[in-house]
Amino acid sequence: MRKFHTAIVGATGVVGQEFIKILEQQGFPMASIHLFASDRSAGRKMLVGGKELRVKEATAQSFDHVDLALFSAGSEISQYLAPFAVQSGAVVIDNSAAFRMEPDVPLVVPEVNTEDLKGHRGLIANPNCSTIQLVVALYPLHKVNPIKRVIVDTYQSVSGWGAAAMEELSNQTKAVLEGKSVVPHVFPHQIAFNLLPEIDVFLDNGYSKEEWKLVHETRKIMHDETMAISATCVRVPVYIGHSEAVHVEFSQPMSREEARHILAEAPGVKVLDDPAVSLYPHAWSAVGSDDVFVGRIRRDASSPNGLVMWVVADNLRKGAALNAIQIAWELNNRGWI
Ligand SMILES: NC(=O)c1ccc[n+]([C@@H]2O[C@H](COP(=O)([O-])OP(=O)(O)OC[C@H]3O[C@@H](n4cnc5c(N)ncnc54)[C@H](OP(=O)(O)O)[C@@H]3O)[C@@H](O)[C@H]2O)c1
């Protein structure tokens, strides 16, 4: 089997660390691994496969002899460095929002649109965390009964905003419990014991950028520009795991039994749905899992063709690092790298 010289840009971040963990767990075929971050982390040692590796500063020259570059250091870094990596002959899988909506850049969730990887030009975009878990649950239903409209409300963990946001939740929680005052740094308001309906910047149309990403990325991945979608994205004081209340309107009515059956057979989905014994997905139990969990499946009492469900996934795994590595496996298995 071919082995890949692999680079991780943003290796010290929460997603970068998850990349390392999953590459090891899955035995991804690597000839070598190179860890990159900012100059602040240069020289820091990280454990990979039991060996200590030094983190280097990511520069335009970092990608000579790299076959696969996994980027997770934010849009600005991707915009600047990904073109150098591609020019050096690497295939880039980028976790940031920098290239997702460019028409010639595949935006891929392997359970939905692997074929879009065919003919890639060296740059592949990994979707937003909240989009990935949504489309994994929607697509199998859409194939059977085309979806007309989706309304989704998200409950997104702080790890979706990186390591500093997790630290902020810890510090604020401790401060509140000790009766001390809280000064927010990462989020605009206190996140401990609170909910914030603001993720990323607000746009002129009143939606946040996170909500708008969810709309347009879902349409691109599912190849349906006509699907009506509206979202409200909320940050919640949970460390890891995004949850979504999803209201779907199909072309035809769909019973909860049919939806359950379709989802139980769907790749990457696990149905947890027995309200009588309080069985449904929740963020705490999704941490460390690869599946997208679906429960609380029910007919929408307000719409004849409507269905409601609750969708939960580990945002650092399926919502970020795992999805990117699944893309790398698909490229390898199909000889597209
Ligand atoms: N967290 C999620 O659930 C999630 C999901 C999907 C996509 N993403 C995307 O993944 C990216 C990283 O997110 P994260 O949550 O891992 O953030 P994070 O924990 O804040 O980590 C950021 C990483 O980027 C590196 N970095 C910052 N400035 C850099 C520079 N000038 N040059 C090279 N590296 C630099 C940091 O290195 P230092 O340690 O040296 O500062 C660190 O390794 C973002 O684009 C985010 O939108 C995140």
The ligand as an SDF file (V2000), in Angstrom:
LIG
                    3D

 48 52  0  0  0  0  0  0  0  0999 V2000
  -13.1480   23.1500   16.3460 N   0  0  0  0  0  0  0  0  0  0  0  0
  -14.0140   22.6540   15.4980 C   0  0  0  0  0  0  0  0  0  0  0  0
  -14.9850   21.9620   15.8590 O   0  0  0  0  0  0  0  0  0  0  0  0
  -13.8570   22.9140   14.0200 C   0  0  0  0  0  0  0  0  0  0  0  0
  -14.7040   22.2660   13.1420 C   0  0  0  0  0  0  0  0  0  0  0  0
  -14.5660   22.4920   11.7860 C   0  0  0  0  0  0  0  0  0  0  0  0
  -13.5930   23.3380   11.3400 C   0  0  0  0  0  0  0  0  0  0  0  0
  -12.7650   23.9630   12.2180 N   0  0  0  0  0  0  0  0  0  0  0  0
  -11.7380   24.8530   11.6870 C   0  0  0  0  0  0  0  0  0  0  0  0
  -10.4560   24.3500   12.0360 O   0  0  0  0  0  0  0  0  0  0  0  0
   -9.5450   25.4480   12.1870 C   0  0  0  0  0  0  0  0  0  0  0  0
   -8.8220   25.3490   13.5160 C   0  0  0  0  0  0  0  0  0  0  0  0
   -9.7400   25.2250   14.5460 O   0  0  0  0  0  0  0  0  0  0  0  0
   -9.3680   24.7510   16.0050 P   0  0  0  0  0  0  0  0  0  0  0  0
  -10.6820   24.5980   16.6430 O   0  0  0  0  0  0  0  0  0  0  0  0
   -8.4050   23.6170   16.0200 O   0  0  0  0  0  0  0  0  0  0  0  0
   -8.6280   26.0700   16.6050 O   0  0  0  0  0  0  0  0  0  0  0  0
   -7.5110   26.2470   17.7470 P   0  0  0  0  0  0  0  0  0  0  0  0
   -7.6420   25.2190   18.8090 O   0  0  0  0  0  0  0  0  0  0  0  0
   -7.5850   27.6640   18.1240 O   0  0  0  0  0  0  0  0  0  0  0  0
   -6.1440   25.9680   16.9730 O   0  0  0  0  0  0  0  0  0  0  0  0
   -5.6590   26.8320   15.9730 C   0  0  0  0  0  0  0  0  0  0  0  0
   -4.4240   26.2310   15.3440 C   0  0  0  0  0  0  0  0  0  0  0  0
   -3.9960   27.1040   14.3070 O   0  0  0  0  0  0  0  0  0  0  0  0
   -2.6190   27.4130   14.5070 C   0  0  0  0  0  0  0  0  0  0  0  0
   -2.2430   28.7170   13.9930 N   0  0  0  0  0  0  0  0  0  0  0  0
   -2.6930   29.9390   14.4000 C   0  0  0  0  0  0  0  0  0  0  0  0
   -2.0480   30.9320   13.7330 N   0  0  0  0  0  0  0  0  0  0  0  0
   -1.1740   30.3060   12.8950 C   0  0  0  0  0  0  0  0  0  0  0  0
   -0.2110   30.7610   11.9690 C   0  0  0  0  0  0  0  0  0  0  0  0
   -0.0100   32.0800   11.7560 N   0  0  0  0  0  0  0  0  0  0  0  0
    0.5110   29.8620   11.2760 N   0  0  0  0  0  0  0  0  0  0  0  0
    0.3350   28.5280   11.4900 C   0  0  0  0  0  0  0  0  0  0  0  0
   -0.5540   28.0240   12.3670 N   0  0  0  0  0  0  0  0  0  0  0  0
   -1.2920   28.9090   13.0630 C   0  0  0  0  0  0  0  0  0  0  0  0
   -2.4520   27.3670   16.0160 C   0  0  0  0  0  0  0  0  0  0  0  0
   -1.0860   27.2620   16.3280 O   0  0  0  0  0  0  0  0  0  0  0  0
   -0.4740   27.8870   17.6980 P   0  0  0  0  0  0  0  0  0  0  0  0
   -0.7630   26.8430   18.7550 O   0  0  0  0  0  0  0  0  0  0  0  0
    0.9870   28.0050   17.4020 O   0  0  0  0  0  0  0  0  0  0  0  0
   -1.1480   29.1860   17.9520 O   0  0  0  0  0  0  0  0  0  0  0  0
   -3.2530   26.1050   16.3350 C   0  0  0  0  0  0  0  0  0  0  0  0
   -2.5070   24.9420   16.0190 O   0  0  0  0  0  0  0  0  0  0  0  0
  -10.3830   26.7030   11.9740 C   0  0  0  0  0  0  0  0  0  0  0  0
  -10.2800   27.0570   10.6070 O   0  0  0  0  0  0  0  0  0  0  0  0
  -11.7820   26.2450   12.2720 C   0  0  0  0  0  0  0  0  0  0  0  0
  -12.7640   27.0240   11.6380 O   0  0  0  0  0  0  0  0  0  0  0  0
  -12.8650   23.7630   13.5570 C   0  0  0  0  0  0  0  0  0  0  0  0
  1  2  1  0
  2  3  2  0
  2  4  1  0
  4  5  1  0
  4 48  2  0
  5  6  2  0
  6  7  1  0
  7  8  2  0
  8  9  1  0
  8 48  1  0
  9 10  1  0
  9 46  1  0
 10 11  1  0
 11 12  1  0
 11 44  1  0
 12 13  1  0
 13 14  1  0
 14 15  2  0
 14 16  1  0
 14 17  1  0
 17 18  1  0
 18 19  2  0
 18 20  1  0
 18 21  1  0
 21 22  1  0
 22 23  1  0
 23 24  1  0
 23 42  1  0
 24 25  1  0
 25 26  1  0
 25 36  1  0
 26 27  1  0
 26 35  1  0
 27 28  2  0
 28 29  1  0
 29 30  1  0
 29 35  2  0
 30 31  1  0
 30 32  2  0
 32 33  1  0
 33 34  2  0
 34 35  1  0
 36 37  1  0
 36 42  1  0
 37 38  1  0
 38 39  2  0
 38 40  1  0
 38 41  1  0
 42 43  1  0
 44 45  1  0
 44 46  1  0
 46 47  1  0
M  CHG  2   8   1  16  -1
M  END
$$$$
